Amino acid sequence: LLVRNVGVAQSVGLAFAVAASTFCPLLVLGIWWRGLTDIGALAGLVAGGLGAGGAAVATLGGYAPGGWAGALLGQPAAWSVPLAVAVMVTVSLATSARAPAHARRFLVRLHTPESLEAA
């Protein structure tokens, strides 16, 4: 409501970019990597959310540089999703003592087909 002349497609695209920058890395790493820690997950959520959110606010606020900077601000998921993944992995590796002890067993149960009986 505060910003005029913003298309619905652009605002929806930016909202999805913010969502993808936070939840996609969390879901992928949470399902496939047993080393994800709670602090790593939170740090990645914050980094991805602030990165994409800041780019969305700048874009909607009318800041439109040309060239690569404008393209990266207009499509923030291209760099904020990898940023969130990198932060989650880095912080999780730095706080590896906080990794859940049962993570390996849980991931085996999660990925084992139902037709097999896992002991």
Backbone as CSV, one residue per row, in Angstrom:
resi,resn,N_x,N_y,N_z,CA_x,CA_y,CA_z,C_x,C_y,C_z
1,LEU,0.807,-1.199,0.000,0.000,0.000,0.000,0.850,1.263,0.000
2,LEU,2.051,1.153,0.522,2.918,2.322,0.603,3.614,2.627,-0.712
3,VAL,3.768,1.619,-1.556,4.525,1.787,-2.790,3.568,1.749,-3.978
4,ARG,3.681,2.717,-4.828,2.826,2.790,-6.012,3.571,2.221,-7.219
5,ASN,2.848,1.851,-8.234,3.394,1.388,-9.508,4.265,0.141,-9.381
6,VAL,3.874,-0.763,-8.503,4.570,-2.034,-8.383,3.614,-3.113,-8.858
7,GLY,4.059,-3.880,-9.826,3.214,-4.927,-10.371,3.029,-6.071,-9.393
8,VAL,1.911,-6.752,-9.558,1.620,-7.892,-8.698,2.665,-8.982,-8.901
9,ALA,3.050,-9.220,-10.133,4.040,-10.275,-10.414,5.371,-9.978,-9.724
10,GLN,5.786,-8.727,-9.741,7.053,-8.378,-9.102,6.970,-8.537,-7.588
11,SER,5.900,-8.066,-6.976,5.787,-8.180,-5.522,5.635,-9.631,-5.080
12,VAL,4.898,-10.440,-5.837,4.762,-11.861,-5.505,6.101,-12.575,-5.695
13,GLY,6.825,-12.222,-6.753,8.143,-12.809,-6.983,9.113,-12.503,-5.871
14,LEU,9.083,-11.290,-5.368,9.966,-10.922,-4.255,9.554,-11.634,-2.963
15,ALA,8.248,-11.799,-2.757,7.792,-12.528,-1.565,8.239,-13.990,-1.627
16,PHE,8.142,-14.602,-2.803,8.612,-15.981,-2.946,10.128,-16.074,-2.805
17,ALA,10.844,-15.054,-3.221,12.295,-15.056,-3.057,12.673,-15.045,-1.578
18,VAL,11.953,-14.269,-0.780,12.219,-14.239,0.664,11.893,-15.600,1.280
19,ALA,10.777,-16.188,0.875,10.409,-17.509,1.402,11.431,-18.566,0.993
20,ALA,11.858,-18.531,-0.263,12.834,-19.518,-0.744,14.180,-19.345,-0.061
21,SER,14.535,-18.139,0.269,15.834,-17.873,0.891,15.893,-18.328,2.333
22,THR,14.755,-18.564,2.935,14.750,-19.018,4.321,14.409,-20.495,4.427
23,PHE,13.297,-20.905,3.854,12.806,-22.262,4.076,13.465,-23.323,3.205
24,CYS,13.845,-23.005,1.988,14.453,-24.009,1.106,15.762,-24.554,1.676
25,PRO,16.714,-23.725,2.068,17.944,-24.279,2.654,17.681,-25.066,3.937
26,LEU,16.742,-24.600,4.748,16.426,-25.295,5.988,15.846,-26.675,5.712
27,LEU,14.920,-26.763,4.779,14.311,-28.054,4.463,15.306,-29.011,3.825
28,VAL,16.081,-28.533,2.864,17.025,-29.405,2.171,18.092,-29.916,3.136
29,LEU,18.702,-29.033,3.894,19.742,-29.466,4.826,19.161,-30.261,5.990
30,GLY,17.977,-29.903,6.425,17.363,-30.630,7.526,16.997,-32.057,7.163
31,ILE,16.694,-32.298,5.904,16.322,-33.637,5.465,17.529,-34.452,5.027
32,TRP,18.558,-33.815,4.490,19.648,-34.566,3.875,20.994,-34.473,4.577
33,TRP,21.165,-33.602,5.565,22.478,-33.462,6.208,22.315,-33.596,7.708
34,ARG,22.977,-34.579,8.275,22.827,-34.823,9.710,23.627,-33.845,10.563
35,GLY,24.468,-33.035,9.966,25.298,-32.104,10.719,24.651,-30.762,11.010
36,LEU,23.424,-30.557,10.562,22.763,-29.266,10.791,22.450,-29.097,12.273
37,THR,22.853,-27.970,12.813,22.584,-27.672,14.221,21.510,-26.602,14.320
38,ASP,20.979,-26.441,15.512,19.939,-25.441,15.716,20.464,-24.023,15.482
39,ILE,21.662,-23.762,15.943,22.240,-22.421,15.756,22.548,-22.178,14.274
40,GLY,23.041,-23.192,13.577,23.298,-23.060,12.144,22.027,-22.795,11.366
41,ALA,20.951,-23.500,11.723,19.672,-23.290,11.048,19.159,-21.870,11.273
42,LEU,19.222,-21.404,12.503,18.753,-20.040,12.791,19.609,-18.984,12.101
43,ALA,20.918,-19.185,12.092,21.800,-18.214,11.432,21.514,-18.158,9.935
44,GLY,21.291,-19.306,9.309,20.967,-19.325,7.888,19.623,-18.696,7.582
45,LEU,18.639,-18.946,8.448,17.328,-18.309,8.266,17.452,-16.786,8.320
46,VAL,18.224,-16.303,9.280,18.401,-14.850,9.422,19.160,-14.284,8.221
47,ALA,20.240,-14.950,7.807,21.037,-14.442,6.687,20.221,-14.422,5.399
48,GLY,19.527,-15.505,5.107,18.713,-15.547,3.888,17.559,-14.563,3.924
49,GLY,16.907,-14.471,5.088,15.777,-13.549,5.222,16.183,-12.099,5.130
50,LEU,17.285,-11.749,5.794,17.747,-10.356,5.726,18.269,-10.004,4.333
51,GLY,18.966,-10.945,3.702,19.478,-10.675,2.363,18.368,-10.460,1.352
52,ALA,17.452,-11.408,1.275,16.349,-11.289,0.315,15.379,-10.190,0.718
53,GLY,15.126,-10.064,2.012,14.228,-9.012,2.480,14.770,-7.621,2.217
54,GLY,16.063,-7.448,2.455,16.681,-6.154,2.164,16.640,-5.807,0.693
55,ALA,16.901,-6.809,-0.149,16.829,-6.579,-1.601,15.403,-6.263,-2.032
56,ALA,14.428,-6.942,-1.429,13.024,-6.673,-1.774,12.617,-5.266,-1.365
57,VAL,13.031,-4.854,-0.177,12.703,-3.502,0.287,13.364,-2.459,-0.608
58,ALA,14.632,-2.698,-0.973,15.323,-1.749,-1.849,14.652,-1.681,-3.216
59,THR,14.259,-2.826,-3.753,13.604,-2.846,-5.063,12.258,-2.156,-5.008
60,LEU,11.460,-2.488,-3.996,10.146,-1.863,-3.878,10.250,-0.385,-3.519
61,GLY,11.345,0.004,-2.878,11.548,1.407,-2.526,11.999,2.281,-3.691
62,GLY,12.244,1.659,-4.832,12.590,2.429,-6.011,14.064,2.477,-6.333
63,TYR,14.899,1.824,-5.523,16.328,1.795,-5.811,16.548,0.824,-6.954
64,ALA,16.961,1.343,-8.100,17.098,0.505,-9.296,18.391,0.820,-10.031
65,PRO,19.515,0.293,-9.550,20.761,0.504,-10.292,20.749,-0.318,-11.573
66,GLY,21.609,0.016,-12.475,21.688,-0.726,-13.727,22.683,-1.863,-13.633
67,GLY,22.703,-2.674,-14.649,23.688,-3.747,-14.745,23.431,-4.889,-13.783
68,TRP,24.543,-5.492,-13.338,24.459,-6.656,-12.465,23.807,-6.339,-11.132
69,ALA,24.081,-5.176,-10.581,23.499,-4.816,-9.287,21.981,-4.772,-9.358
70,GLY,21.447,-4.217,-10.421,19.997,-4.172,-10.595,19.395,-5.556,-10.789
71,ALA,20.102,-6.397,-11.533,19.616,-7.761,-11.745,19.628,-8.551,-10.445
72,LEU,20.674,-8.392,-9.637,20.762,-9.119,-8.381,19.766,-8.610,-7.338
73,LEU,19.457,-7.337,-7.362,18.434,-6.814,-6.462,17.036,-7.229,-6.900
74,GLY,16.818,-7.295,-8.203,15.511,-7.679,-8.724,15.209,-9.159,-8.556
75,GLN,16.243,-9.987,-8.520,16.092,-11.441,-8.353,16.982,-11.906,-7.192
76,PRO,16.633,-11.583,-5.955,17.539,-11.846,-4.836,17.729,-13.318,-4.496
77,ALA,16.827,-14.191,-4.905,16.989,-15.612,-4.569,18.222,-16.210,-5.232
78,ALA,18.681,-15.616,-6.322,19.850,-16.130,-7.026,21.103,-16.102,-6.153
79,TRP,21.177,-15.183,-5.218,22.350,-15.118,-4.343,22.004,-15.332,-2.869
80,SER,20.759,-15.094,-2.461,20.433,-15.231,-1.040,20.213,-16.685,-0.622
81,VAL,19.768,-17.546,-1.536,19.638,-18.970,-1.200,21.024,-19.588,-0.995
82,PRO,21.983,-19.402,-1.927,23.326,-19.924,-1.657,23.966,-19.301,-0.411
83,LEU,23.682,-18.046,-0.141,24.195,-17.410,1.071,23.653,-18.112,2.315
84,ALA,22.365,-18.386,2.336,21.761,-19.054,3.491,22.336,-20.455,3.677
85,VAL,22.529,-21.186,2.581,23.119,-22.530,2.671,24.539,-22.437,3.234
86,ALA,25.325,-21.511,2.714,26.710,-21.363,3.176,26.772,-20.995,4.656
87,VAL,25.889,-20.111,5.097,25.874,-19.719,6.513,25.450,-20.903,7.380
88,MET,24.419,-21.645,6.938,23.975,-22.800,7.723,25.078,-23.839,7.868
89,VAL,25.773,-24.122,6.772,26.838,-25.120,6.817,28.002,-24.632,7.662
90,THR,28.428,-23.403,7.462,29.568,-22.860,8.201,29.302,-22.804,9.701
91,VAL,28.156,-22.280,10.082,27.838,-22.169,11.510,27.610,-23.553,12.114
92,SER,26.997,-24.457,11.367,26.791,-25.812,11.880,28.114,-26.537,12.088
93,LEU,29.059,-26.347,11.170,30.369,-26.958,11.348,31.101,-26.357,12.540
94,ALA,30.913,-25.069,12.763,31.561,-24.408,13.898,30.937,-24.816,15.228
95,THR,29.674,-25.241,15.206,28.982,-25.654,16.432,28.585,-27.122,16.341
96,SER,29.480,-27.949,15.809,29.149,-29.354,15.560,28.851,-30.135,16.840
97,ALA,29.298,-29.657,17.979,29.000,-30.344,19.237,27.511,-30.292,19.575
98,ARG,26.788,-29.376,18.976,25.352,-29.233,19.238,24.496,-30.084,18.309
99,ALA,25.115,-30.812,17.396,24.344,-31.669,16.479,23.614,-32.734,17.290
100,PRO,22.358,-32.988,16.974,21.596,-33.980,17.732,22.231,-35.367,17.628
101,ALA,22.296,-36.075,18.741,22.910,-37.402,18.764,22.099,-38.414,17.966
102,HIS,20.825,-38.225,17.889,19.955,-39.164,17.184,19.729,-38.806,15.714
103,ALA,20.448,-37.844,15.183,20.204,-37.384,13.811,20.460,-38.478,12.788
104,ARG,21.539,-39.230,12.938,21.859,-40.291,11.975,20.739,-41.335,11.942
105,ARG,20.299,-41.771,13.099,19.233,-42.779,13.157,17.935,-42.245,12.560
106,PHE,17.609,-41.000,12.861,16.390,-40.399,12.326,16.449,-40.301,10.805
107,LEU,17.583,-39.877,10.253,17.699,-39.756,8.798,17.659,-41.114,8.113
108,VAL,18.201,-42.135,8.746,18.093,-43.484,8.173,16.637,-43.913,8.134
109,ARG,15.916,-43.687,9.210,14.483,-44.018,9.226,13.717,-43.201,8.197
110,LEU,14.083,-41.956,8.040,13.394,-41.078,7.098,13.599,-41.518,5.658
111,HIS,14.791,-41.994,5.322,15.128,-42.323,3.946,15.003,-43.799,3.598
112,THR,14.710,-44.639,4.562,14.551,-46.067,4.291,13.160,-46.310,3.705
113,PRO,13.083,-47.041,2.600,11.761,-47.338,2.026,10.893,-48.104,3.021
114,GLU,9.603,-47.892,2.942,8.680,-48.538,3.883,8.646,-50.055,3.691
115,SER,9.008,-50.521,2.509,8.949,-51.957,2.270,10.063,-52.715,3.002
116,LEU,11.099,-51.999,3.464,12.163,-52.626,4.240,11.879,-52.492,5.724
117,GLU,12.273,-53.484,6.469,12.150,-53.396,7.915,13.515,-53.044,8.485
118,ALA,13.664,-51.844,8.982,14.934,-51.413,9.571,14.954,-51.783,11.049
119,ALA,16.036,-52.386,11.454,16.133,-52.795,12.861,16.560,-51.627,13.708
